[in-house]
Amino acid sequence: MRQSHLFTKTRKEAPKDESSRNAELLIRAGYVHKEMAGVYSMLPLGLRVMDKIINIVREEMNAIDGQEVTLTALQDKAVWEKTDRWSDEVVDNWFKTELKSGSEVGLGFTHEEPLTAIMTEYVNSYRDLPRYVYQFQTKFRNELRSKSGVMRGREFLMKDLYSFSKNLEEHNEYYERAKQAYFNIFRRVGLGDITYLTLASGGSFSKYSHEFQTLTEAGEDTIFLHEKSGIAVNKEVCIPEVLDELGVKKEDLVERRAAEVGNIFSLGTRFSEPLGLTYLDLNGEKQIVVMGSYGIGIGRIMGTVVEALSDKKGIVWPEAISPFDIHLIEIPSKNTAVKEKAERLYRALEKSGKSVLYDDREGVRAGEKFADAELIGVPKHIIVSERGIEDETVEIKERITGESRVVKEGEVM
């Protein structure tokens, strides 16, 4: 991608009504466009990052036998009434609307009900289980306040996986596989060292659930962390009974701010029973399917990476989710050999399979190009300037560490 062809541009200031650091940096660097509070459009750079995150999550979900689908955003009132979750008194963040026929529909904030209803048509026997189904889908939640940038939106992309098992033992085995897959995901996106499996409330589903909480001062949650063992507990369930079960003492825990980047729930028969999802076992007896749900916010990961890893100059992307592998920066010069050299490197790098953002903009000063590169946050910069023409060298700079080295052009690959 030639930077001169990008329709987006960096900006010095974020919108005045934007208070979150992740959104400020993503807007200034040209990754997202703010439509309204809690609603962001993904621009070319932002979409490339989101696609990288999606591919990592997809690989890990496929590795634990997930089958990918795409379910509808529009929701049938009748299905949700069966589980008593259509009521605004039970679920207070519905977006609902009316069809021209007068029928009321909702915009999905999660998908336990519709997928369970689908599975009733395909699950009849014990031979049909277990099954694991997931999707990447836009969710809609009518949040009262949305002030954490892309980390808490009213419209956002989510990966949600649902497990359908014959019994609790089979479910528990898969639950542990899902835990490990989530650890793999957070390690691969660059958050592994600061993300903890955290015991939390199970809400209306079960006594407890598990959250994956990333340490950051921008987080909306408070967790208590046992630093030596890695055991973490959400503030809402940090009571003597829970601490006794975990084998830790309150005085040995440290209080930290954290952002929830994923969660997993044991659902039991909460949805399968009212929606009639059953199967016949080996003895021909009817049994109720045991379920689980496993969610990850894709934009939430993106925002949390920015909050946790950025520095005062701008975004710092881990290599695995950076929009490009390399930011090639051509320093303006009257010497045509500089442009020729930059163009030659651009073609060679792309031919080698590297993705390159090439700052070929004319009329932009060197200092401005460097500042933009720091803000955009691609992890590796290659700088082509007049200084390296005679000795046929270029400068390679690491965004994360700030370290630089001069190498021969022929050694760049």
Helices and strands as residue ranges (DSSP letters): G 3-5, H 21-28, E 32-36, E 39-42, H 44-63, E 67-68, E 74-76, H 77-81, E 95-98, E 104-107, H 112-119, G 126-128, E 131-140, G 149-151, E 155-165, H 168-188, G 192-194, E 195-201, E 208-215, E 221-226, E 231-234, G 235-237, H 240-246, G 250-252, E 254-268, E 278-280, E 286-288, E 290-297, H 298-309, G 319-321, E 326-330, H 336-351, E 356-359, H 366-376, E 380-384, G 386-388, E 393-398, E 404-408, G 409-411
